Amino acid sequence: MSNKTILSIANQWFDAFNEHNLENLLALYHDHAEHYSPKLKARKPETKGLITGKPALRAWWKDAFHRLPSLEYIPQNFIANESSVFMEYVRFVEGEENLIVGEVLEIKDGLIVSSRVYHG
């Protein structure tokens, strides 16, 4: 896949996330995609931070959008190659301190197969 295609998927990801459009967000993921996040580990320790599959992704993001109606990701930088993109963004939630986040999306056949979030 070209870097342009990978970056297009990253931009679609931000659009869907910031619109809190769960269906558009999930459409970018493979049915058996994995997602790792320190926030997930903190809120749902039994997962050890890792969930797999669209039903788990749906439940996680549906809860986040419900709990955090002002949640927004503000893109800062992208670095892409033929199969992945590293995205740096600011996590904004009204009333909370902004958080700088790094996230890697691994993409195969036009769908995200794995996402991994990094922050302090």
Summary of the structure (lengths in Angstrom):
residues: 120
radius of gyration: 13.4
end to end distance: 31.3
largest distance: 39.8
contacts: 330
relative contact order: 0.22
helix: 38%
strand: 39%
